[in-house]
């Protein structure tokens, strides 16, 4: 599904933009939204694979295969990225190594109540891995006839938990795994429908996706303006997940209309294939660039000019580390 790989690349561009460029350059656009695309896509792909294997294998065999595959895919590259960050002097990793080694850094960030420099983006990997532990059990143990009822009920847990669980000094509500269930459940529901032969995309999913996207931007704008949403904000992320699911339905079937040619561009597909490595290394590329290209941080440089000059350095460092990781770590463990 090359179009899904390209969507990974587009989502990754948004994440990189969010982390590399000043907030004033975002022009009020939610560049961080790409993060949540990966959660919805994970729910879709995970459930799609599990449902396929559920017809051919025992639950024990499926779980063994699933977790071995995930361990080989995720952790060698993840630990390599941790090692690079530690060598660059990441205080969060050096002072709290156990959280990072066990991939529970989302709880550490909740405890610290601030975003650690350069490695804060790893919170999403922690959430992913926590879902990889129990979400296969949800899909494999839930009776087939109940799935289209159980998954929407699970979706409701997230807005409810956003309402009930106080944020306090936590830097982001999304650090709590309960508040991310809607992304995985909506992606899973899409996979269930497609497995049952529902023709997707269709007019209903397209309309639902567009309305959900409009609703998301409406509540996002209210949040930016600090205007009360009267409870609507608790559903903001759920609406975004619905919009992403509609887009995934189109890309998975290869039916994205005028965007098809763009999303099948080999270069974009290649970046999508490499998106995991890019995500791992991109956020401490500025830390490494500051040590190598220190002169670009000269206070005499105009701030905007300096930012523009630093971007090629970030890209170069990120791409080199991604290629090295892919060649010497990821491919070796996945072969």
C-alpha positions in Angstrom: 0.0 0.0 0.0 2.4 2.7 -1.2 -0.1 5.5 -0.6 -0.1 4.7 3.1 3.7 5.0 3.1 3.4 8.4 1.5 0.8 9.5 4.1 3.4 8.4 6.8 5.9 10.8 5.1 3.4 13.7 5.0 2.6 13.1 8.7 6.3 13.0 9.4 6.8 16.4 7.7 4.3 17.9 10.0 6.0 16.5 13.1 9.4 17.7 11.9 8.0 21.1 11.1 6.6 21.3 14.6 9.8 20.4 16.3 12.3 22.3 14.1 10.7 25.6 13.4 9.5 28.4 15.7 5.9 28.4 16.9 5.4 31.7 15.1 6.1 30.0 11.7 3.1 27.5 12.2 0.6 30.2 11.2 -2.0 28.7 13.6 -1.9 25.4 11.9 -1.8 22.2 14.0 1.5 20.8 12.7 1.6 18.3 15.6 -1.5 16.6 14.3 0.6 14.2 12.2 1.5 12.4 15.5 -2.1 11.2 15.8 -2.2 9.9 12.3 0.4 7.3 13.3 -1.8 6.1 16.2 -4.9 5.6 14.0 -2.8 3.9 11.3 -1.2 1.6 13.9 -4.7 0.6 15.1 -5.8 -0.1 11.5 -2.7 -2.1 10.5 -2.4 -4.0 13.7 -6.1 -5.1 13.7 -6.0 -5.9 10.0 -3.1 -8.3 10.5 -4.5 -9.8 13.7 -7.9 -10.5 12.0 -6.2 -12.1 9.1 -4.2 -14.4 11.3 -7.1 -15.1 13.7 -8.6 -17.3 10.9 -5.5 -19.4 10.5 -3.6 -19.7 13.9 -4.2 -20.1 17.6 -4.3 -17.1 19.8 -1.0 -18.1 21.5 0.8 -18.5 18.2 -0.5 -15.2 17.0 0.6 -13.3 20.1 4.1 -14.9 20.0 4.5 -14.0 16.3 3.2 -10.5 16.9 5.4 -9.6 19.9 8.6 -11.1 18.4 8.0 -9.1 15.2 7.3 -5.9 17.2 10.4 -6.4 19.4 12.6 -6.8 16.3 11.0 -3.9 14.5 10.9 -1.4 17.3 13.5 -1.9 20.0 16.9 -2.3 18.3 16.5 1.1 16.5 15.0 2.6 19.6 17.9 1.6 21.9 20.3 2.9 19.2 18.5 6.2 19.3 18.7 6.3 23.1 22.4 5.6 23.0 23.0 8.5 20.5 20.9 10.8 22.7 22.9 9.8 25.8 26.2 10.4 24.0 24.9 13.8 23.1 24.4 14.5 26.8 20.6 14.1 27.2 20.1 14.8 30.9 16.6 13.1 31.0 18.1 9.8 29.8 21.2 10.0 32.0 19.2 10.9 35.2 16.3 8.6 34.6 17.6 5.6 32.6 15.1 3.0 33.8 12.1 4.8 32.4 13.7 5.1 29.0 15.0 1.5 28.9 11.6 0.2 29.8 9.9 2.5 27.3 7.6 4.1 30.0 8.9 7.7 29.5 5.3 9.0 29.2 4.9 8.4 32.9 8.3 10.1 33.6 7.2 13.2 31.7 4.0 13.2 33.7 6.1 13.1 36.9 8.5 15.8 35.7 5.7 18.0 34.4 7.8 19.4 31.6 9.1 18.3 28.2 12.7 17.0 28.3 14.9 18.6 25.7 15.6 16.6 22.5 13.9 13.3 23.6 10.4 14.4 24.5 9.0 13.0 21.3 9.7 9.4 22.6 6.5 9.7 24.6 4.6 8.5 21.5 6.7 5.3 21.3 5.9 4.6 24.9 2.1 4.9 24.2 2.5 2.7 21.1 4.3 0.0 23.0 1.8 0.0 25.9 -1.0 -0.5 23.3 1.0 -3.3 21.6 0.9 -5.2 24.9 -2.9 -5.2 25.5 -4.6 -4.2 22.2 -4.0 -7.6 20.5 -5.9 -9.2 23.4 -8.8 -6.9 22.8 -8.9 -7.9 19.1 -8.3 -11.6 19.5 -10.5 -12.2 22.6 -13.5 -10.1 21.6 -16.2 -12.2 19.9 -16.5 -11.2 16.2 -20.2 -10.3 16.4 -19.5 -7.8 19.2 -16.6 -6.0 17.6 -18.7 -3.3 15.9 -20.3 -2.5 19.2 -17.3 -2.9 21.5 -14.9 -0.7 19.5 -17.2 2.4 19.5 -17.7 1.9 23.2 -13.9 1.9 23.6 -13.8 5.1 21.6 -16.0 6.8 24.2 -13.4 6.1 27.0 -11.0 8.7 25.7 -13.3 11.8 25.7 -14.7 10.6 29.0 -11.2 10.3 30.5 -10.2 13.7 29.2 -13.2 15.1 31.1 -12.7 13.1 34.3 -8.9 13.1 34.7 -7.5 16.4 35.7 -4.5 17.6 33.8 -2.8 19.3 36.7 0.8 20.3 35.8 1.1 17.5 33.2 2.4 19.1 29.9 0.0 17.1 27.7 -3.2 15.2 28.3 -2.1 12.6 25.8 0.6 11.2 28.1 -2.2 9.2 29.8 -2.8 6.0 27.7 -6.5 6.1 28.5 -6.8 9.3 26.5 -5.5 7.7 23.3 -7.8 4.7 23.0 -10.0 6.5 20.5 -7.2 6.7 17.9 -6.5 2.9 18.1 -10.2 1.9 18.3 -11.2 4.0 15.3 -8.4 2.6 13.2 -9.3 -0.9 14.4 -13.0 -0.3 13.5 -12.0 0.6 10.0 -10.1 -2.6 9.7 -13.0 -4.6 11.0 -15.4 -3.1 8.4 -13.0 -3.7 5.6 -12.5 -7.3 6.8 -16.3 -7.8 6.7 -16.5 -6.7 3.1 -17.8 -3.2 3.5 -16.8 -1.3 0.4 -14.5 1.6 1.6 -14.1 4.4 0.9 -17.7 5.3 0.2 -19.7 8.5 0.2 -20.6 8.1 3.9 -17.0 7.8 5.1 -15.9 10.7 2.9 -18.7 12.9 4.3 -17.9 11.8 7.9 -14.3 12.5 7.4 -14.8 16.0 6.1 -17.4 16.9 8.8 -15.0 15.5 11.5 -12.1 17.5 10.1 -14.2 20.7 10.1 -15.2 20.0 13.7 -11.6 19.4 14.7 -10.4 22.7 13.3 -13.4 24.5 14.9 -12.5 23.3 18.4 -8.8 23.7 17.7 -9.4 27.4 16.8 -11.5 27.9 20.0 -8.6 26.4 22.0 -6.1 28.8 20.3 -8.4 31.8 21.1 -8.9 30.6 24.6 -12.6 30.5 24.1 -14.6 27.8 26.1 -15.8 24.9 23.9 -18.4 23.8 26.5 -17.1 20.2 26.5 -16.6 20.0 22.8 -12.8 20.0 23.2 -12.9 16.6 24.8 -14.0 15.2 21.4 -11.5 17.2 19.4 -8.9 14.4 19.1 -11.7 11.9 18.4 -12.9 14.0 15.5 -9.3 14.1 14.1 -9.1 10.3 14.4 -12.3 10.0 12.3 -10.9 12.3 9.6 -7.6 10.3 9.5 -9.6 7.0 9.3 -11.4 8.3 6.3 -8.1 9.3 4.6 -6.6 5.9 5.5 -9.6 4.1 3.9 -8.9 5.9 0.6 -5.2 5.4 0.7 -5.5 1.7 1.6 -7.8 1.1 -1.4 -5.6 3.2 -3.7 -8.4 5.6 -4.3 -7.3 9.1 -3.4 -8.4 10.9 -6.6 -6.2 13.7 -7.7 -3.8 13.1 -4.9 -3.0 9.5 -6.1 -0.2 10.6 -8.4 1.5 12.6 -5.6 1.0 9.8 -3.0 2.6 7.2 -5.3 5.7 9.3 -5.9 8.6 6.9 -5.3 10.6 9.5 -3.3 7.7 10.2 -1.0 7.1 6.4 -0.6 10.8 6.0 0.3 10.6 8.7 3.0 7.5 6.9 4.4 9.4 3.6 4.6 12.1 5.5 6.6 9.7 7.4 8.8 10.4 5.4 11.9 14.1 6.2 11.8 13.4 9.8 10.9 11.1 10.1 13.9 13.7 8.5 16.2 16.5 10.9 15.3 15.0 14.1 14.1 14.4 15.8 17.5 18.0 15.6 18.7 19.4 16.6 15.3 19.3 20.3 16.6 21.3 19.2 19.6 24.0 17.6 17.4 23.9 20.4 14.9 24.6 22.9 17.8 27.8 21.0 18.6 29.0 20.6 15.0 27.8 23.8 13.4 28.1 26.0 16.5 28.7 29.1 14.4 25.0 29.1 13.3 24.0 29.9 16.8 26.0 33.1 16.8 23.7 35.7 18.5 24.8 38.3 15.9 22.9 36.3 13.2 19.4 37.4 12.4 17.0 34.8 14.1 15.1 34.0 10.9 18.2 33.8 8.8 19.8 31.5 11.4 16.8 29.2 11.4 16.8 28.9 7.7 20.5 28.1 7.7 20.1 25.4 10.4 17.4 23.5 8.6 19.8 21.8 6.0 22.0 20.8 8.9 19.1 19.2 10.7 18.1 17.4 7.5 21.6 16.1 6.8 22.1 14.8 10.4 18.7 13.2 10.6 19.0 11.5 7.2 22.6 10.2 7.9 21.6 8.7 11.2 18.4 7.3 9.7 20.3 5.6 6.9 23.0 4.2 9.2 20.3 2.9 11.6 18.4 1.3 8.7 21.5 -0.3 7.2 23.3 -1.6 10.3 20.5 -2.1 12.8 16.9 -2.3 11.4 17.7 -4.5 8.3 19.9 -6.9 10.3 17.2 -7.5 13.0 14.4 -7.8 10.5 16.2 -10.1 8.0 
